[in-house]
Every structure is written in C-alpha cells, then in structure tokens.
Amino acid sequence: MQATATLDVGRAAPEFRLKGPGGQFVSLSDYRGKKSVVLVFYPLAFSPVCSHQLPEIQKKLPEFDRLNATVLGISIDSHYANEAFARHLGLSFPLLSDFKREASAAFGVLNAEAGYSGRALFVIDTQGTVAYKDVSSAPGDVSKIPSPERTLEALRALK
C-alpha cells in the first residue's frame, strides 16, 4: 500500500463529516466525551476481503458495545453503495462514504495511486485522541486483516 504515513498513537484524530446511511452526516466529534470510536477503513464495498473483514467486526459488536465503543466503517464508495453493501452483509454498524477521500488522507491510509484507502483499524478515545492503530501492510491479503481482537484489547486498556 502506497499511503502517506498514518497518524501516530497519542495524536489528535482529524475531524471528519461523512455521509452515512440514508445520506445522514456523521462526524467524529458526535462521539467526543461520550464514546470511544473504532474506525474501520476498508478499500472497496463488495470486494472479497472486505466482504470477509466486516462480518468479523459485526460478530464482535456486542463486545465493542460493552466497552462503550461505536464502530464506524469508512470507504471511498458512495453512501448508496455502502448502504447496499451493509444490507448484503447484514451489518448493523454504519458504513460512511469518504467519497472525497479526505478522511482516508487525513488518517494516512489513502492509496492515492489506486484511488482508495488501505485497510486499517483505529481506536479514538473519548477525548478524540488516537489510542490504537492497526494498518494492514497488504490490504488485499485476507491473512493481513487488522485484528478485531487486538482492537478490543486496546479498548479494554482504556478502562
């Protein structure tokens, strides 16, 4: 993945305002002071590895909820494509459209040459700070999907 350097743990997470289900906007600041946020960057809706990755996150949602964390998926696809993808996979967490690629670039996971983001998980604490990151070195390799288990461990460490 040829992306810019990802954000370091301990840095303030960049704000974003992205279209989610129904075209409603979602901002990172909506959760500040209330919940931790797990950002799941994935390259493209309906691709094979993404179709494997997101259901694995869905299975862990009750654990994320217990740790007071909201999960938000982010790709460069339109909010229409993301809605169809979420329905297809039976996902209950929102998939957000980074159609202008601004959030992917700000978090350092945009592969500008390919035009889409890499595959990564970020934990943003309730104060808006990057508390954990797991960025795949090979986004098209199912064995290199960032670990939901390690992400849950990072959330537990915040308590």
C-alpha positions in Angstrom: 0.0 0.0 0.0 1.5 3.3 -1.0 -0.1 5.6 1.5 1.1 8.6 3.5 2.3 7.9 7.0 -0.5 7.0 9.3 -1.3 9.0 12.4 0.7 8.2 15.4 -0.9 6.9 18.6 -1.3 9.8 21.0 -2.1 12.4 18.3 -5.5 14.1 18.0 -7.7 12.3 15.5 -8.7 14.5 12.5 -12.3 15.6 12.4 -14.5 14.3 9.6 -18.1 14.7 8.4 -19.1 11.9 6.1 -22.4 10.6 4.7 -23.7 7.5 6.3 -26.9 5.5 6.0 -29.8 7.5 4.4 -27.3 10.2 3.4 -27.2 11.5 7.0 -23.9 13.1 8.1 -21.8 11.5 10.8 -18.9 13.4 12.5 -16.2 12.1 14.7 -17.0 14.9 17.2 -20.5 13.5 17.6 -19.0 10.9 20.0 -16.4 13.1 21.8 -16.9 12.9 25.5 -19.4 10.1 25.1 -17.9 7.0 23.5 -14.7 5.7 22.0 -14.8 5.2 18.3 -13.4 2.3 16.3 -12.8 3.4 12.7 -12.7 0.5 10.2 -11.1 1.7 6.9 -11.7 -0.7 4.1 -10.8 -0.3 0.4 -14.0 -1.1 -1.6 -17.5 -2.3 -1.0 -18.3 -5.8 -2.4 -14.7 -6.8 -2.7 -13.8 -10.2 -1.4 -11.5 -9.3 1.5 -13.9 -6.5 2.7 -16.7 -9.0 2.5 -14.8 -11.2 4.9 -13.5 -8.4 7.2 -16.7 -6.5 8.0 -18.8 -9.5 9.1 -15.9 -10.4 11.6 -16.4 -6.9 13.1 -20.1 -7.4 13.2 -19.7 -10.6 15.2 -17.7 -8.6 17.9 -20.2 -5.7 18.1 -21.6 -6.8 21.5 -18.1 -6.7 22.9 -17.4 -3.2 21.4 -20.7 -2.0 22.9 -19.8 -3.4 26.3 -16.6 -1.3 26.1 -18.6 1.8 25.3 -17.3 2.0 21.7 -19.1 2.8 18.5 -17.9 1.2 15.3 -17.8 3.2 12.0 -16.8 1.7 8.7 -15.2 4.0 6.2 -14.6 3.6 2.4 -14.4 5.8 -0.6 -17.6 4.3 -2.0 -20.8 6.3 -2.2 -23.2 6.2 0.7 -25.6 4.4 -1.7 -23.1 1.6 -2.4 -22.2 1.4 1.3 -25.9 1.0 2.3 -26.3 -1.8 -0.2 -23.1 -3.4 1.0 -24.2 -3.2 4.6 -27.6 -4.8 3.8 -25.9 -7.5 1.7 -23.6 -8.4 4.7 -26.3 -7.9 7.4 -24.2 -5.2 9.1 -25.8 -3.1 11.9 -23.0 -0.6 12.2 -22.9 2.4 9.8 -20.7 2.5 6.8 -19.6 6.0 5.9 -18.7 7.4 2.5 -15.3 9.1 2.2 -16.1 9.9 -1.4 -13.7 12.9 -1.5 -11.0 10.8 0.2 -10.4 13.4 2.8 -10.7 11.2 5.9 -8.6 8.5 4.3 -5.9 11.0 3.5 -6.1 12.7 7.0 -5.6 9.3 8.7 -2.8 8.4 6.3 -4.3 5.4 4.8 -5.2 6.7 1.3 -3.5 4.9 -1.6 -3.6 7.9 -3.9 -2.3 5.9 -6.8 -5.1 3.4 -6.6 -7.7 6.0 -5.5 -9.0 4.2 -2.5 -8.0 3.6 1.2 -6.0 0.9 2.7 -7.3 -1.5 5.3 -6.9 -0.2 8.9 -8.5 -0.1 12.4 -8.1 3.0 14.6 -9.4 3.4 18.2 -10.2 7.0 19.0 -10.7 7.6 22.8 -13.5 9.7 24.2 -11.2 12.8 24.2 -10.6 12.4 20.4 -7.1 11.0 20.6 -5.8 8.1 18.6 -5.3 5.4 21.2 -4.5 2.4 18.9 -3.9 1.7 15.2 -3.5 -1.4 13.2 -2.7 -0.8 9.5 -2.5 -3.7 7.0 0.7 -4.0 5.1 -1.2 -5.9 2.4 -4.8 -4.8 2.1 -5.7 -7.5 -0.5 -4.4 -10.4 1.7 -7.1 -11.9 3.9 -4.4 -13.1 6.3 -3.3 -9.4 6.9 -6.7 -8.0 8.0 -6.3 -5.9 11.1 -7.3 -7.8 14.2 -10.6 -7.1 16.0 -9.2 -9.0 19.0 -6.2 -6.6 19.4 -8.6 -3.7 18.9 -10.8 -5.0 21.8 -7.6 -5.4 23.9 -6.7 -1.7 23.2 -10.2 -0.6 24.2 -10.0 -2.7 27.5 -6.7 -0.9 28.2 -8.5 2.5 28.1 -10.7 1.5 31.0 
